[in-house]
Amino acid sequence: MRQVERRVEDAEDAVAAALAPDRIDDLGHRVEELAVTAVTHDDLLQVRIDIARLTAELTRVRAELQAEIDRVNDALLDVTDARLPRRAAG
């Protein structure tokens, strides 16, 4: 019986310490900081929109670069085509 009483007293002490005014003030301050720094749904939505725009832009640039590479490659193949007559150097 004495062990149960001691456990109850220990639990009461732990609860009292957790609810001490300085601990509650500290918790309130931490909650306020979290509210200020927390990411909102609008923040996440804006990031997703920005990522979608960036993805589209990168896709467009990649296609343009691939087209330019293909044009240069075709030009080089035309220049090096063995069936075409070569001009004399000089």
NUGUDREN-690645 format. One record per atom (N, C-alpha, C): z, x, y; residue in one letter. Coordinates in pm, whole numbers, plus 50000, padded with zeros to 5 digits. Atoms other than C-alpha are relative to their C-alpha. Layout:
<nodes>
ZXYA;...
</nodes>
This chain:
<nodes>
500005008249882M;500005000050000M;500005008850126M;499914991049886R;500845028550235R;498635006250032R;501334994449980Q;497345043450184Q;499094990050073Q;500815010349935V;495735010550287V;500394998950146V;499535000649862E;497885008950599E;499495012050080E;500464987949931R;496965044650686R;498504999350027R;501445001449981R;493245037550638R;499704990150113R;500195009849894V;493495006950864V;500345006250135V;499634993349876E;495295027551128E;498925010150042E;501054990549970D;492635054651103D;498754992950054D;501155007749955A;489895028651141A;500234994750141A;499675004849866E;491665013651443E;499895011350102E;500084988549910D;491965048251600D;498555003750027D;501424996649983A;488265055151541A;499304989950090A;500615010349916V;487255021951698V;500485001450143V;499454998349865A;489585027351994A;499365012050069A;500624988149942A;488145062052050A;498544997350036A;501415003049974A;484585048952026A;499844990850120A;500095009549890L;485315021852281L;500745004750125L;499324994649883A;487115044452527A;499084998850121A;500835002149881P;485925038652886P;499015011450028P;500934989049975D;484415073452920D;498855000149900D;501075000750101R;482445068952595R;499044988750032R;500865011349966I;481155034952709I;499155003650122I;500774995749883D;480135049753046D;498895009549959D;501004990550049D;478355078052866D;498874992649929D;501005007850071L;476565053152641L;499144992250099L;500775007249898G;475575032352946G;499025009150071G;500884990249934H;474145063353115H;498845003749910H;501064996450094R;472185072552803R;499004988649984R;500905011650011V;470775037252775V;499124999150125V;500795000149876E;469685038653142E;498925010749997E;501004989350010E;467935071953083E;498894996149905E;501005004250097L;466175057952780L;499094989350060L;500815010549938A;465025027552977A;499005005850098A;500904993849901V;463505050053243V;498925008349931V;500954990950065T;461825074253001T;499264993949883T;500635006150117A;460815050152727A;498544996750028A;501415003249990V;457115045052664V;499834984949988V;500225014450003T;455935009952740T;498734996749922T;501225004750067H;453284989252568H;498785003150086H;501114997149909D;451084993452877D;499635014849996D;500274985650010D;451445031352853D;499185003049875D;500734997750125L;450305030952491L;498604994450005L;501325006149987L;447435007652571L;499095008850086L;500804991349913Q;446265030552852Q;499575012749927Q;500364988150078V;446355060752619V;498884996749902V;501055003950095R;444275041952362R;498664998150071R;501245001849923I;441735032452630I;499425013650038I;500464986649963D;441555068552750D;499405007349881D;500524993650122I;441055080852394I;498644994249964I;501295006350031A;438255055652339A;498915005050095A;500974994849903R;436525067052660R;499625014449967R;500264986050033L;436875103552564L;499155001149874L;500785000050123T;435525096552216T;498554996550028T;501365004149966A;432495078852360A;499285011250076A;500604989049923E;431865107252606E;499655011849909E;500284988950092L;432125133652333L;498834996849907L;501125004150085T;429735114052113T;498695001250076T;501194999049917R;427235111952399R;499605014650022R;500294985849976V;427505149152480V;499505006749873V;500454994250127R;427145158352114R;498554996249972R;501385004450023A;423965137552087A;499035007250093A;500864992849906E;422535153652401E;499825014649957E;500104986050044L;423335188652273L;499155001349875L;500814999450122Q;421825181051933Q;498524998350033Q;501405002049960A;418645168352101A;499465012750065A;500434987549935E;418465200052314E;499785011049896E;500154990150108I;418995221952006I;498734997449922I;501225003550073D;416225203251825D;498765003850080D;501154996449916R;413845208252122R;499795015150000R;500104985350000V;414595245652136V;499525004849864V;500414996250135N;414235248451761N;498514997349979N;501435003350013D;410855230751770D;499155009750080D;500754990549917A;409705253552053A;499935013749933A;500004987150070L;410745284451858L;499114999649877L;500885001150117L;408965271851548L;498535000450042L;501374999549950D;405805266351755D;499595014150035D;500294986249958V;406005301651892V;499845009049879V;500034991050116T;406595317451553T;499114994949887T;500875005550104D;404125295851360D;498885009949969D;500984989850041A;401905319851163A;498574995050016A;501375005449988R;398905296551192R;499475001350142R;500454998749861L;398815300951569L;499585014450026L;500404986149967P;396945331251706P;501015006250095P;499054992649915R;399125357651866R;499255006650113R;500584992949885R;398485371652209R;500415014749994R;499694985649996A;398365408952257A;501085002650103A;498934996549907A;401435423952418A;499445008750111A;500344990549897G;401055439852752G;499214994750104G;
</nodes>
